[in-house]
């Protein structure tokens, strides 16, 4: 158990819908990272937040957005969902930003 | 950008030693990580190299050569539970983003 928690564990929704994935980092960690893992693309970095501020951005679609709240939990919002958005979404955290990232259990999203 | 290559699949025998290679071409480098991932589960941190050489951690060792853009993960005394995917990841210069290779699926046979 890494200490990173994610909810929900599974999510099934329809195309065109919007969902919110939630992540709580390990106690004391200020940085949160979001990754997408699909069968054909491997693990892809989406976005990083550090202490409430966006720090780095990867190949995140415009339909996706994230934020980190004062209590340091983070939410990833996915809108206008498409079939291709079906994937495992992982959150990771680290103390500041230069250390090892520890991953949560993931949210499995299925878009039908 | 970053380009990271590792073999797709490997098979080894219980009790044996296996070496999983990773080569990378990057515009910036600030460390290389190895993670283990069982199917459908979270990646679990195994090792980290930022300087050239070998890092040993129990049955697992990782080696890095920055001039060659090359790393390997060595697993000794293989156990059935080592059957998993092994992900090589490079951290960028800013120290934020991890770029992952496609992963190597290791099957350990009795």
Interface residues (C-beta under 8 A of the other chain):
Chain A: X2 X4 X33 X42 X43 X44 X45 X48 X55 X56 X58 X88 X90 X97 X98 X100 X101 X102 X103 X104 X105 X106 X108
Chain B: X30 X33 X35 X40 X41 X42 X43 X44 X45 X48 X87 X89 X94 X95 X96 X97 X98 X99 X100 X101 X102 X103
